[in-house]
Amino acid sequence: MRPRSAATLCVSSIAIFALTAQAQWLNYPPPGTPLTKGGKPNLSAPAPRTRDGKPDLSGTWLHDTTTIEDVKRIFGNRFDDDIATSIPGMEIGTQHKYGLDILADFHPPESAMKAEGLARYKKSLADYDPGSPCSQIGGFPLYALLSEPIKIVHAPKLTIVMYEIDNTHRQIFTDGRKLPKEFDLPAYQGYSVGRWDGNTFVVETAGFNDQTVFDIMGHIHSEALRTTERFNRRDFGHMDVETTIDDPKTYVKPFTFKVPFHLLADQDIFEMYCSQNEKDAKHLKK
């Protein structure tokens, strides 16, 4: 077994959330779900619409997964095999590559970081305590890119994104408010406002604290972070989410990545809590 890398240390704290619990209310498509002749949800049917004619983003969604073969091709030995065998529910091949490393498109990844940001990143890895795994907070966008689904509840003036991991949620306000220029209380998930650009739902988020990590590699950000997401529901069962990361204190320039999501038409998310589900700390201390 190879020595545990920084990736292994970070994943140990975050991945204990990932129990891959089979979602509750299995095999129960919501009323109004279009069906094929065989009685299965028709994922190619047109996207549902809200009363104002916009695509309704509501549903339980899971991202595209990056296969074990592609993880090895993209990352080589950066992710140890023992991650896939020692953490139930977090097997490599059940995440998206950007959940493993949000800088996967940069070669080397550290080239995307400013000197100040890279120094803070290295310090955060050095300060990491594997004996307190619940203290590591993944937050946004990591919790949408691991092994668990998310649920979107789309209402006229407020959209809620619910993450199965640690029962986390985000509020996206669409009641006409603007993001403030300053934030008195920086938040783990930031503060989000949404608007429509044609059939694309555009979400701007700011007001983050600097306590969360972007990915399993533990890449950090500062309180200057701002994100822009573009949600495009192509049809009933498919949605693309494009995210732009802009943190001038940590990264050389803004960068963008796109992740396809697939509707879990007859499933739901499941509740879980780190303090109740955590079983790894006593082993990590060894």
C-alpha positions as CSV (number, residue, x, y, z in Angstrom):
1,M,0.0,0.0,0.0
2,R,1.4,3.4,-1.0
3,P,1.7,6.2,1.6
4,R,-1.5,8.2,1.9
5,S,-1.4,11.3,-0.3
6,A,-2.9,14.7,0.4
7,A,-5.9,13.5,-1.7
8,T,-6.3,10.5,0.6
9,L,-6.2,12.7,3.7
10,C,-8.8,15.1,2.4
11,V,-11.1,12.4,1.0
12,S,-11.1,10.6,4.4
13,S,-12.8,13.5,6.1
14,I,-15.3,14.3,3.3
15,A,-16.0,10.8,2.1
16,I,-17.3,9.4,5.4
17,F,-20.4,11.3,4.5
18,A,-20.7,9.3,1.3
19,L,-22.5,6.2,2.4
20,T,-24.1,5.7,-1.0
21,A,-27.4,5.0,0.8
22,Q,-30.1,3.9,-1.6
23,A,-32.4,6.8,-1.7
24,Q,-35.7,6.7,0.1
25,W,-39.0,6.5,-1.9
26,L,-37.3,4.2,-4.4
27,N,-39.2,3.4,-7.6
28,Y,-41.8,6.0,-7.1
29,P,-41.9,8.4,-10.1
30,P,-43.7,11.7,-9.1
31,P,-47.2,12.3,-10.6
32,G,-46.9,13.7,-14.1
33,T,-43.7,11.9,-15.0
34,P,-43.8,11.0,-18.7
35,L,-43.5,7.3,-19.3
36,T,-42.3,5.1,-22.1
37,K,-44.5,2.3,-23.6
38,G,-42.7,0.0,-21.2
39,G,-43.8,2.1,-18.2
40,K,-40.3,3.5,-17.4
41,P,-39.7,7.3,-17.0
42,N,-39.1,8.8,-20.4
43,L,-36.0,10.9,-19.9
44,S,-36.0,12.1,-23.5
45,A,-39.4,13.8,-23.2
46,P,-39.6,17.6,-23.2
47,A,-38.6,19.4,-20.1
48,P,-41.5,20.4,-17.8
49,R,-42.3,24.1,-17.6
50,T,-43.3,26.4,-14.9
51,R,-46.4,28.7,-15.1
52,D,-44.3,31.4,-16.6
53,G,-43.1,29.1,-19.3
54,K,-39.5,28.6,-18.0
55,P,-38.0,25.1,-17.6
56,D,-38.8,23.6,-14.2
57,L,-35.5,22.4,-12.7
58,S,-37.2,20.5,-9.9
59,G,-36.1,16.9,-9.4
60,T,-33.5,14.6,-8.0
61,W,-30.3,14.8,-10.0
62,L,-27.0,12.9,-10.2
63,H,-23.9,14.1,-12.2
64,D,-22.1,12.2,-14.8
65,T,-19.6,9.9,-13.2
66,T,-15.9,9.7,-14.2
67,T,-15.0,6.0,-14.6
68,I,-12.1,4.3,-12.8
69,E,-10.3,4.0,-16.1
70,D,-10.7,7.8,-16.8
71,V,-9.6,8.6,-13.2
72,K,-6.4,6.7,-13.8
73,R,-5.9,8.2,-17.2
74,I,-6.5,11.8,-16.0
75,F,-4.8,11.6,-12.6
76,G,-2.4,8.7,-12.7
77,N,-1.4,7.7,-9.2
78,R,-2.7,10.9,-7.5
79,F,-5.6,8.9,-6.0
80,D,-4.5,5.8,-4.2
81,D,-6.3,2.5,-4.8
82,D,-6.9,2.2,-1.0
83,I,-9.4,5.1,-1.3
84,A,-11.6,2.9,-3.4
85,T,-11.5,0.0,-1.0
86,S,-11.3,1.5,2.5
87,I,-14.2,4.0,2.3
88,P,-17.5,2.4,1.7
89,G,-19.7,4.4,-0.6
90,M,-16.8,6.5,-1.9
91,E,-15.4,4.1,-4.4
92,I,-13.5,5.8,-7.2
93,G,-15.7,5.8,-10.3
94,T,-18.8,7.2,-8.4
95,Q,-17.7,10.9,-8.4
96,H,-17.1,13.5,-11.1
97,K,-13.5,14.4,-12.0
98,Y,-14.0,17.9,-10.8
99,G,-15.1,16.6,-7.4
100,L,-11.8,14.9,-7.2
101,D,-9.8,17.9,-8.5
102,I,-11.5,21.1,-9.5
103,L,-8.3,22.0,-11.3
104,A,-8.3,18.8,-13.4
105,D,-8.0,20.9,-16.6
106,F,-4.8,22.6,-15.5
107,H,-1.4,21.1,-16.0
108,P,0.0,21.2,-13.5
109,P,-3.0,22.0,-11.3
110,E,-1.0,24.4,-9.2
111,S,-0.4,26.6,-12.2
112,A,-3.9,27.9,-11.8
113,M,-3.1,29.3,-8.3
114,K,-1.5,32.5,-7.3
115,A,1.6,32.3,-5.0
116,E,-0.4,33.5,-2.0
117,G,-3.2,30.9,-2.7
118,L,-0.8,28.1,-3.2
119,A,0.9,28.9,0.1
120,R,-2.4,28.9,1.9
121,Y,-3.3,25.6,0.2
122,K,-0.1,23.9,1.4
123,K,-0.7,25.2,4.9
124,S,-4.2,23.8,5.0
125,L,-2.9,20.4,4.0
126,A,-0.3,20.6,6.7
127,D,-2.8,21.6,9.3
128,Y,-5.3,18.9,8.4
129,D,-6.2,16.6,11.3
130,P,-7.4,13.1,10.2
131,G,-8.5,12.5,13.7
132,S,-11.3,15.1,13.4
133,P,-12.8,14.2,10.0
134,C,-16.2,15.9,10.6
135,S,-14.4,19.2,10.9
136,Q,-13.6,19.3,7.2
137,I,-16.4,21.0,5.3
138,G,-16.7,20.4,1.6
139,G,-19.5,22.8,0.7
140,F,-20.2,24.1,-2.8
141,P,-19.6,22.9,-5.5
142,L,-18.1,19.7,-4.1
143,Y,-21.2,18.3,-2.5
144,A,-22.9,18.1,-5.9
145,L,-20.0,16.2,-7.4
146,L,-19.4,13.3,-5.0
147,S,-21.3,10.0,-4.9
148,E,-24.7,11.3,-3.8
149,P,-27.6,13.0,-5.6
150,I,-28.9,16.5,-5.2
151,K,-32.5,17.6,-5.2
152,I,-33.7,20.9,-6.6
153,V,-37.0,22.4,-5.6
154,H,-37.9,25.2,-8.0
155,A,-40.5,27.8,-6.9
156,P,-41.4,31.2,-8.4
157,K,-39.4,33.4,-6.0
158,L,-37.0,30.9,-4.4
159,T,-35.1,27.8,-5.6
160,I,-33.7,25.4,-3.0
161,V,-30.8,23.0,-3.8
162,M,-30.7,20.2,-1.3
163,Y,-27.5,18.1,-0.9
164,E,-27.8,14.6,0.5
165,I,-24.4,15.0,2.2
166,D,-24.9,16.2,5.7
167,N,-28.4,17.6,4.9
168,T,-26.8,20.7,3.4
169,H,-28.9,23.1,1.4
170,R,-28.7,26.4,-0.6
171,Q,-31.3,29.1,-1.1
172,I,-31.3,30.9,-4.5
173,F,-33.5,34.0,-4.4
174,T,-35.4,35.0,-7.5
175,D,-37.6,37.7,-5.9
176,G,-35.7,40.6,-7.6
177,R,-33.1,41.2,-4.9
178,K,-29.5,41.9,-5.8
179,L,-26.3,40.6,-4.2
180,P,-25.1,43.2,-1.6
181,K,-21.7,44.8,-2.2
182,E,-20.5,43.7,1.3
183,F,-21.5,40.8,3.5
184,D,-21.6,41.1,7.3
185,L,-21.9,37.3,7.8
186,P,-19.9,35.3,5.3
187,A,-21.5,31.9,4.9
188,Y,-20.3,28.3,4.1
189,Q,-22.6,28.1,1.0
190,G,-22.5,31.9,0.3
191,Y,-25.6,33.9,-0.8
192,S,-27.2,33.3,-4.1
193,V,-29.6,35.2,-6.4
194,G,-31.0,33.8,-9.7
195,R,-32.4,35.2,-13.0
196,W,-33.3,33.9,-16.4
197,D,-31.4,34.3,-19.6
198,G,-33.8,32.8,-22.1
199,N,-34.2,29.2,-21.0
200,T,-31.0,29.2,-18.9
201,F,-31.2,29.8,-15.1
202,V,-28.3,32.0,-14.1
203,V,-27.2,31.9,-10.4
204,E,-24.6,34.3,-9.0
205,T,-23.2,33.6,-5.5
206,A,-20.9,35.6,-3.2
207,G,-20.5,36.2,0.5
208,F,-18.6,32.9,1.1
209,N,-16.4,32.4,4.1
210,D,-13.0,30.7,3.5
211,Q,-13.7,27.5,5.5
212,T,-14.7,25.1,2.8
213,V,-12.8,23.2,0.2
214,F,-13.6,22.8,-3.5
215,D,-12.6,19.1,-4.0
216,I,-11.2,16.0,-2.5
217,M,-7.7,17.4,-3.1
218,G,-8.6,20.1,-0.6
219,H,-8.2,23.1,-2.9
220,I,-9.2,26.2,-1.0
221,H,-10.7,29.6,-1.7
222,S,-10.9,33.0,-0.1
223,E,-13.8,35.2,1.0
224,A,-13.4,37.0,-2.3
225,L,-14.9,34.0,-4.1
226,R,-17.7,34.7,-6.5
227,T,-19.4,32.0,-8.6
228,T,-21.7,32.0,-11.6
229,E,-23.8,28.9,-12.5
230,R,-25.8,28.4,-15.6
231,F,-28.5,25.6,-15.4
232,N,-29.8,24.4,-18.7
233,R,-32.4,21.6,-18.6
234,R,-32.2,20.1,-22.1
235,D,-35.1,17.7,-21.7
236,F,-37.0,15.8,-19.0
237,G,-34.0,13.8,-17.9
238,H,-30.9,15.8,-18.7
239,M,-29.4,19.1,-17.4
240,D,-26.1,20.8,-17.9
241,V,-24.6,23.0,-15.2
242,E,-21.8,25.3,-16.1
243,T,-19.9,26.9,-13.2
244,T,-17.4,29.8,-13.3
245,I,-15.1,30.2,-10.3
246,D,-13.7,33.7,-9.7
247,D,-11.4,34.2,-6.7
248,P,-8.8,36.8,-7.5
249,K,-7.0,36.3,-4.2
250,T,-6.4,32.6,-4.8
251,Y,-6.5,31.9,-8.5
252,V,-4.7,33.5,-11.5
253,K,-7.9,34.0,-13.4
254,P,-11.5,32.8,-13.5
255,F,-12.1,29.3,-14.8
256,T,-15.2,27.5,-16.0
257,F,-16.3,23.8,-16.0
258,K,-19.4,22.1,-17.2
259,V,-21.0,19.0,-15.7
260,P,-24.0,17.1,-17.1
261,F,-26.6,15.9,-14.7
262,H,-29.2,13.1,-15.1
263,L,-32.6,13.0,-13.5
264,L,-33.2,10.1,-11.0
265,A,-36.9,10.1,-12.0
266,D,-38.1,7.6,-9.4
267,Q,-35.7,8.3,-6.5
268,D,-35.2,10.8,-3.8
269,I,-32.3,12.0,-1.6
270,F,-31.8,10.4,1.9
271,E,-31.0,12.2,5.2
272,M,-27.6,11.7,6.8
273,Y,-25.5,13.4,9.5
274,C,-21.7,13.2,9.9
275,S,-21.9,12.9,13.7
276,Q,-24.2,9.9,13.4
277,N,-22.7,8.2,10.4
278,E,-19.0,8.7,11.1
279,K,-17.1,5.5,11.8
280,D,-13.6,6.3,10.5
281,A,-12.0,8.6,13.0
282,K,-10.8,5.8,15.4
283,H,-9.1,4.1,12.5
284,L,-7.6,7.3,11.0
285,K,-6.0,8.1,14.4
286,K,-3.9,4.9,14.0
